[in-house]
């Protein structure tokens, strides 16, 4: 039986982590998102645009989606902003790795260097040795968006995500690269 943490604890720790990421320079205005499963069906996630708030977020800035990215509970702040589209990579990972409980997406400066070079990130600390080398998954965002538009696809973005179909399509392609063999998606 899987065990999960209490949602109020998750919310408090997510806010602390987002602030810490900003303070340490591991997040910027172009990219940060965080999620954690609070049950087999609930995923607590930050809203799109969290980075623009310079990670000055509160628990009221978090919403709840299911593992298919459909909205379960809107954020209490009343903004009606949805989760960043890249969260689909996280939810797809939860589906293929039953041990995964939380994911962080950020544009940390040093990881960006490895990504620009297309190189895996080797472990440099004792804790990182537990994870091993972090592979770099290359994905041509522009090519995916172009393919989406060229094929005149009609793709419905799940209700819990920011409504950008071409970005959703591109993020599904990234999820395929990251998760390998994620469920088939019907267009």
DACOR-V861309 format. One line per field, one symbol per residue. phi: phi as a letter, one per 40 degrees, with the letter a starting at -180 (. if undefined). A space follows every 50 residues. Layout:
phi->???
This chain:
phi->.cbbcccccddcccccccccccccgcbaccaaaaaacbacbbbcaccdgd cccffcbbcccbbbbccbgccbbccccgcgcccccccccccccdccbccc babbbabcdccccccccgbccccbbdcccccgccccccacdccccccccc cfcbbccdccbdcbdccddcccccddcccfgcdcbcc
